[in-house]
Amino acid sequence: MEQNSAFEEFDNTTKRRDLLPVWIKIFTWFFLIGGSVASLILIAGFFLTNVSLSIYGIKANHPYTIPGLIVCILLIFKAIVAYGLWFEEKWGPKTAIIDAIIGIIVCIVMMVVIPFVNSNISFTIRLELIPLYFYLMKMREIEKRWTSL
């Protein structure tokens, strides 16, 4: 007769983080650091004269401009999403899906709409759309299993 150990339950558990592919784990750390830096830039913004901020084609030279605030808010939101994924929060995949959709929308707007509205910005193909698409698909695939663990 086989005896079950009291610790066997803990040995067979799958961590939610194990559901994430390596490339998402790498980006998770990148955005945890980027969001922290964006927070510090917002705090020290009065003392900064020239800071280069950019994400999804939005560029700014100071954090207290509209594009600068948008970039900082996007980076801080990405850090919150990265925190949720890395620390296996139940809301992690849902916010990651929202993050991917926001990223895709911003990229499309910066690629298609803004060049016709602002003559200083030319049309560019946003290659960020490629990893954002795969990120969205992977997070939709992971979401149900993540919440069940």
N, C-alpha and C positions, 0 to 999 in steps of 0.2 A: 504494500500500500504506500502510495506516495503522499508525503506530507507537504503542505503548502506553507511557505515561510510568511511571516507577517510583513516582511519587507518586499515580497515579490511584486506587490502592486506598484511600488515605487521604482522597481527595476525595469518594468515594462512600459512605463509612461513615456509618451512622446511629448517633447517640448514643442510649443507652438513655433518657436524660432526655427526649428528644424524644417518646417514647411517652406521657409523662405529660401530661394536659390541664392547662391553666393553673390551674384551681381547685385541683388537687392540688399544683401547684408553690407556690401561695400558702400553702396549709395546711402544706406542708413547712417553709417558712421560719417560719411561726407556731409550729409545734411544736419546731423546732430552738431557737428563742429561749425558748419556754415550758419546755422540758426543762432548758435551761441555768439558767434562773431557779429552777426547782424544785430543782435540785442545790444552788444557792447558798442557798436557803431551808433545805434540810435541813442544810447545813453550819453556817449561822448561826442555827439554830433556838433555841438556848439564849438568844440575845440578843434574840429577837423576842418581843414581848408579844401583839400582835394582828395576825395575817395572815389575810386572807380567801382561802381556797383552794376551788376548785370545779371539778368536771368531771363530766359525765353525771348531775348531780343529787346528787352526793356533795359535801357542804359541810363545811368545817372552819375553825376559827379559829386553830389552832396546828398546826405540822407534826408535832409529836411526840404526836399523838393517833392512834387507829386510822384514822379517816377522813382525817386529814391525811397519814398515811403512804401510804394507798391512793391518794390524789390525786397525791402526789409520785411514787410508783412508776409510776402510769399515765402521767403527763407525761414522766417519764424514758424509759419504754418507747416512747412516741410519738416522742420525740427520736431514739432509736436507729433506729426505723423510718424517720423522716424523713432521717436521715443515710444509711441504706442506699439510699433512693430518690434522694436528691440526688447522691450520689457514685457512683451506678450500680453498687452492689454486687450480686452475683449473688443473694444472699439477700433483697434488698429486697422484691420482690413477695410472697414467701412470708410474711415477717414482717408485711407490710402486710395481708395477708389475715387473719392471726392477730389483728392489731390491730383490724381491723374487726369480727371475730367477738366479741372480748372487749368492744369498745365496745357492740355490739348487746346482748350478754348483760347487761352492767352496766346499760344503759338500761332494759331490760325488768325486771330485778330491782328497780331503783329506782322504776320506774313501777307495777309490779304487786304485788311481794312486800312491800317495806319499808313502804308505807303501812298495811298490815294488821298488821305486827309492831310498829312504833313509832308511837304515837298523836301524837307531835309532828310527824311528817311526813305531809303530806296528798298525795292523789293528784294527780299532774300528768302531762300528756302530754309526753313527751320528744321534742321536735322534732329532736334530734340524730340520731334514727333515720333520718330522710330522707337526709341526706348520707352517713351511714354505710352505708346500703343501696347507694347509687350508688357509693361508694368501694369497697365489696366487689365489686360487679359489674365495675367498671372494672379493678380489680387482677386479678381472675380472667381477664379478657379479655387483659390485657397480659402476664400471667405467662409463657406459652409463648414469645411473641416475645422477651421480655426475656432469658430464659435462652439463647435461640439466638443472640443478638447477642454 
